[in-house]
Amino acid sequence: MAEDMSRLLRLNKPEGPVDVVIDTDCYNEVDDQFALSYLVRSEDELHLKAIYAAPFYNKRVQSSKEGMERSYQEIFHVLTLLEREDLKSKIYKGSECYLSDENTPVYSDAAKHLAELAMNYTEERPLYVIAIAAITNVASALLMKPEIASRIVVVWLGGHSFEWPNNREFNCYQDVAGVRAVFNSDAAVVLLPCMGVVSAFTTTKYEMEHWLKGKNQLCDYLCEAAEKVMEEHNRGQYWSKAIWDVCAVAWLLKGNFMADRLEHAPIAEYDDRWAFDKKRPFIRYVYHIFRDRLMEDLFTKLAK
């Protein structure tokens, strides 16, 4: 009972500044660059201790290894645009592949660093892990050193809402074993589902041009990158762009940017669906984003 109460307390939104790490597939599209920049520009509340490059595999790369390597380089590029050379020593390469099963970690500099860093924290003062990619690095750290579970809170953007007809979401289906390892651990988890929840956090070319373009070199890069991605997808038609990953950072901030509730931890099945069991421990589940409120805070900070 005491252990369950401790987990529930860690699921509460933190008060005051906290230490964080971020695990990102930064080259995947463009929302990771927005999220990383938002995190760095929120340093009065979030103290960034490490940045981990996560694996991904889609048409932009030839393998999950290349996805991680490209993400690693893209993190450096974003920090250059942010003029934050001091943070480049905190970047770590992650896994080159996904978990082969739910019990065997994939060793990497990122997983090793997270496992070691988390041991400096406690149940009362945990390390917050912002995970906006396939969760391989985080799952590996938990498998390598299970005792860190009570010392971290995992804020993961992945899967779809419980009401969505399937759970075939990019961050989830790449490493279902990793998702299961994290949700089966003793770690406190905050879940931000994609379709049905954070899919509402969208912007458009014209909105970005009005609020961001010409403000600084970072904003110009983000506008151009977002436009390029969406023109490729929509071939010149009118489009809006979900910048999902920003929401995982925002959950830790003081602004009232979203609504959440306690739910029993779901089970990620290998057939692209969630399964449920009310005997499982609680997680915190985000079910609504206050889009305009969050977009104002994001654009204001990016345009500084």
C-alpha positions as CSV (number, residue, x, y, z in Angstrom):
1,M,0.0,0.0,0.0
2,A,2.8,2.4,0.9
3,E,4.5,1.8,-2.5
4,D,1.2,2.4,-4.3
5,M,0.7,5.7,-2.5
6,S,4.2,6.8,-3.3
7,R,3.6,6.1,-7.0
8,L,0.3,8.1,-6.8
9,L,2.0,11.0,-5.3
10,R,4.6,11.0,-8.1
11,L,1.8,11.2,-10.6
12,N,0.8,14.6,-9.3
13,K,1.9,17.6,-11.3
14,P,5.2,18.9,-9.8
15,E,5.3,22.1,-7.9
16,G,8.3,24.3,-8.5
17,P,11.3,23.7,-10.8
18,V,12.2,20.1,-11.6
19,D,15.1,18.2,-13.2
20,V,14.3,16.6,-16.6
21,V,15.8,14.6,-19.4
22,I,14.3,14.3,-22.9
23,D,14.4,11.3,-25.2
24,T,13.7,12.3,-28.8
25,D,13.8,11.1,-32.4
26,C,14.6,14.7,-33.4
27,Y,15.0,14.0,-37.1
28,N,11.8,12.1,-37.6
29,E,9.7,15.1,-38.7
30,V,9.5,18.6,-37.0
31,D,7.5,18.4,-33.8
32,D,10.5,17.2,-31.8
33,Q,12.4,20.3,-32.7
34,F,9.5,22.4,-31.5
35,A,9.4,20.4,-28.2
36,L,13.2,20.5,-27.6
37,S,13.2,24.3,-28.2
38,Y,10.2,24.8,-26.0
39,L,11.9,22.8,-23.2
40,V,15.1,24.8,-23.5
41,R,13.2,28.1,-23.5
42,S,11.3,27.0,-20.3
43,E,14.5,26.6,-18.2
44,D,13.0,28.7,-15.3
45,E,10.8,25.7,-14.6
46,L,12.6,22.7,-16.3
47,H,16.3,22.1,-15.6
48,L,17.6,20.0,-18.5
49,K,20.1,17.4,-17.4
50,A,20.5,15.3,-20.6
51,I,19.2,14.8,-24.2
52,Y,19.0,11.3,-25.6
53,A,18.7,10.4,-29.3
54,A,16.1,7.8,-29.9
55,P,15.9,5.3,-32.7
56,F,13.2,5.6,-35.4
57,Y,12.6,4.0,-38.8
58,N,10.5,5.5,-41.6
59,K,10.9,6.6,-45.2
60,R,13.4,9.3,-44.1
61,V,16.0,6.8,-43.1
62,Q,17.2,3.3,-44.1
63,S,17.3,1.8,-40.6
64,S,16.5,2.6,-36.9
65,K,20.3,3.0,-36.4
66,E,20.4,5.7,-39.0
67,G,17.3,7.3,-37.5
68,M,19.1,7.5,-34.1
69,E,22.3,8.9,-35.7
70,R,20.4,11.5,-37.7
71,S,18.4,12.5,-34.6
72,Y,21.7,12.8,-32.7
73,Q,23.0,15.3,-35.3
74,E,19.7,17.2,-35.4
75,I,19.8,17.8,-31.7
76,F,23.2,19.6,-32.1
77,H,21.7,21.6,-35.0
78,V,18.7,22.8,-32.9
79,L,21.0,23.7,-30.0
80,T,23.1,25.8,-32.4
81,L,20.0,27.7,-33.5
82,L,19.1,28.2,-29.9
83,E,22.6,29.5,-29.2
84,R,23.1,27.0,-26.4
85,E,26.5,25.5,-26.9
86,D,26.6,24.8,-23.2
87,L,24.0,22.0,-23.6
88,K,25.8,20.1,-26.3
89,S,27.9,18.2,-23.7
90,K,24.6,16.7,-22.4
91,I,23.7,14.9,-25.6
92,Y,23.9,11.1,-25.7
93,K,23.5,8.5,-28.4
94,G,20.7,6.0,-27.8
95,S,19.8,2.6,-29.0
96,E,20.5,1.5,-32.6
97,C,17.6,-1.0,-32.5
98,Y,14.5,-1.8,-30.6
99,L,14.0,-4.3,-27.7
100,S,14.0,-7.9,-28.9
101,D,11.7,-8.9,-25.9
102,E,10.3,-7.4,-22.8
103,N,13.1,-8.4,-20.5
104,T,16.3,-7.7,-22.4
105,P,17.7,-4.2,-22.5
106,V,19.4,-2.6,-25.5
107,Y,22.7,-1.1,-24.1
108,S,23.5,2.4,-25.2
109,D,25.2,5.5,-23.9
110,A,21.7,7.1,-23.3
111,A,20.3,4.1,-21.4
112,K,23.4,3.8,-19.3
113,H,23.4,7.5,-18.5
114,L,19.7,7.5,-17.5
115,A,20.2,4.5,-15.3
116,E,23.1,6.2,-13.5
117,L,21.6,9.7,-13.4
118,A,18.3,8.5,-11.9
119,M,20.1,7.0,-8.9
120,N,20.8,10.5,-7.7
121,Y,17.0,11.1,-7.2
122,T,14.4,9.9,-4.7
123,E,10.8,9.1,-4.5
124,E,10.2,12.5,-3.0
125,R,12.3,14.3,-5.6
126,P,12.2,12.3,-8.8
127,L,13.8,12.8,-12.2
128,Y,11.2,13.6,-14.9
129,V,11.8,11.7,-18.2
130,I,10.1,13.4,-21.2
131,A,9.9,10.6,-23.8
132,I,8.6,11.7,-27.2
133,A,9.8,8.7,-29.3
134,A,9.9,4.9,-29.3
135,I,10.6,4.3,-25.7
136,T,13.5,1.9,-26.1
137,N,16.1,4.0,-24.2
138,V,13.9,4.4,-21.2
139,A,12.7,0.8,-21.1
140,S,16.4,-0.3,-21.4
141,A,17.4,1.9,-18.4
142,L,14.6,0.4,-16.3
143,L,15.6,-3.1,-17.3
144,M,19.3,-2.4,-16.6
145,K,18.6,-0.9,-13.2
146,P,15.0,-1.6,-11.9
147,E,15.6,0.3,-8.7
148,I,15.4,3.6,-10.7
149,A,11.6,3.0,-11.2
150,S,10.8,4.7,-7.9
151,R,13.1,7.6,-8.7
152,I,11.7,8.7,-12.1
153,V,8.4,9.8,-13.6
154,V,8.0,8.9,-17.3
155,V,6.0,11.5,-19.3
156,W,5.4,9.5,-22.6
157,L,3.7,10.7,-25.7
158,G,2.6,7.6,-27.5
159,G,-0.2,5.3,-28.4
160,H,-3.7,6.6,-29.3
161,S,-6.6,7.5,-27.0
162,F,-8.4,4.7,-25.3
163,E,-11.5,5.5,-27.4
164,W,-9.6,5.3,-30.7
165,P,-10.4,2.2,-32.8
166,N,-6.8,1.0,-32.9
167,N,-3.5,1.7,-31.2
168,R,-1.2,1.7,-34.3
169,E,0.8,4.8,-33.4
170,F,4.4,5.4,-34.5
171,N,6.1,5.7,-31.1
172,C,4.2,2.7,-29.9
173,Y,4.3,0.2,-32.7
174,Q,8.0,0.6,-33.3
175,D,8.8,-1.0,-29.9
176,V,5.7,-2.6,-28.3
177,A,8.1,-4.7,-26.1
178,G,9.6,-1.4,-24.7
179,V,6.1,0.0,-24.0
180,R,5.1,-3.1,-22.1
181,A,8.4,-3.1,-20.2
182,V,7.8,0.5,-19.0
183,F,4.1,0.0,-18.1
184,N,5.0,-3.3,-16.3
185,S,7.7,-1.5,-14.2
186,D,7.1,0.3,-11.0
187,A,7.7,3.7,-12.6
188,A,5.1,6.4,-12.4
189,V,3.8,7.1,-16.0
190,V,2.0,10.0,-17.5
191,L,0.5,9.1,-20.9
192,L,-0.3,11.6,-23.6
193,P,-2.1,9.7,-26.4
194,C,-1.8,10.9,-30.0
195,M,-5.0,10.5,-32.1
196,G,-8.0,11.7,-30.1
197,V,-6.0,13.9,-27.7
198,V,-2.8,15.7,-28.7
199,S,-3.8,15.4,-32.3
200,A,-5.8,18.6,-31.5
201,F,-2.6,20.6,-31.0
202,T,-2.2,21.8,-34.6
203,T,-1.0,24.9,-36.3
204,T,-0.9,26.2,-39.9
205,K,1.5,27.8,-42.3
206,Y,-0.2,31.1,-42.0
207,E,-0.2,31.1,-38.2
208,M,3.5,30.2,-38.0
209,E,4.4,32.9,-40.6
210,H,2.5,35.5,-38.5
211,W,3.8,34.7,-35.1
212,L,7.2,33.1,-35.8
213,K,8.7,34.0,-39.1
214,G,11.5,36.6,-39.0
215,K,11.7,36.5,-35.2
216,N,15.0,34.7,-35.0
217,Q,17.0,32.0,-36.8
218,L,15.3,29.2,-34.8
219,C,11.8,30.4,-35.7
220,D,12.7,30.6,-39.4
221,Y,14.1,27.1,-39.4
222,L,11.0,25.7,-37.6
223,C,8.7,27.4,-40.1
224,E,10.6,26.2,-43.1
225,A,10.9,22.6,-41.8
226,A,7.2,22.4,-40.9
227,E,6.2,23.7,-44.3
228,K,8.5,21.3,-46.1
229,V,7.2,18.3,-44.2
230,M,3.5,19.2,-44.8
231,E,3.9,20.2,-48.4
232,E,5.4,16.8,-49.0
233,H,2.4,15.1,-47.4
234,N,-0.3,17.3,-48.8
235,R,1.2,18.4,-52.1
236,G,0.3,22.0,-51.9
237,Q,-3.2,21.6,-50.6
238,Y,-4.4,23.5,-47.5
239,W,-2.9,21.9,-44.4
240,S,-2.6,22.0,-40.6
241,K,0.3,20.4,-38.7
242,A,0.0,18.6,-35.4
243,I,3.1,19.4,-33.3
244,W,2.3,16.7,-30.8
245,D,5.5,16.4,-28.8
246,V,5.2,19.9,-27.4
247,C,2.4,18.6,-25.2
248,A,4.7,16.3,-23.2
249,V,6.9,19.2,-22.2
250,A,3.9,21.3,-21.4
251,W,2.5,18.8,-18.9
252,L,5.3,19.7,-16.6
253,L,4.8,23.5,-16.8
254,K,2.7,25.6,-14.4
255,G,0.2,26.8,-17.1
256,N,-3.1,25.1,-17.2
257,F,-2.5,23.6,-20.6
258,M,-4.4,20.3,-20.4
259,A,-6.8,18.1,-18.5
260,D,-5.9,14.7,-17.1
261,R,-7.2,11.9,-14.9
262,L,-6.1,8.7,-13.2
263,E,-6.6,5.5,-15.2
264,H,-5.4,1.9,-14.7
265,A,-2.2,1.3,-16.8
266,P,-3.2,-0.1,-20.2
267,I,-1.5,-3.1,-21.8
268,A,0.0,-2.5,-25.2
269,E,-0.8,-5.6,-27.3
270,Y,1.2,-6.8,-30.3
271,D,-1.9,-6.5,-32.5
272,D,-2.1,-2.7,-32.4
273,R,-4.7,-2.4,-29.6
274,W,-4.8,-1.4,-25.9
275,A,-6.0,-4.1,-23.5
276,F,-7.3,-3.2,-20.0
277,D,-7.2,-4.7,-16.5
278,K,-8.5,-2.8,-13.5
279,K,-6.1,-4.6,-11.2
280,R,-3.2,-2.8,-12.8
281,P,-1.6,0.3,-11.1
282,F,-2.7,3.8,-11.9
283,I,-1.1,6.1,-14.4
284,R,-2.0,9.7,-15.2
285,Y,-3.9,10.0,-18.5
286,V,-4.2,13.2,-20.5
287,Y,-7.5,13.5,-22.2
288,H,-7.7,17.1,-23.4
289,I,-5.4,19.9,-24.6
290,F,-6.3,23.6,-24.3
291,R,-4.9,24.3,-27.7
292,D,-4.9,28.1,-27.8
293,R,-3.5,28.6,-24.3
294,L,-0.6,26.3,-25.0
295,M,0.1,27.6,-28.5
296,E,0.3,31.2,-27.1
297,D,2.9,30.1,-24.5
298,L,4.9,28.1,-27.1
299,F,5.0,30.8,-29.8
300,T,5.9,33.5,-27.2
301,K,8.8,31.5,-25.9
302,L,10.1,30.5,-29.3
303,A,9.9,34.1,-30.6
304,K,12.0,35.6,-27.8
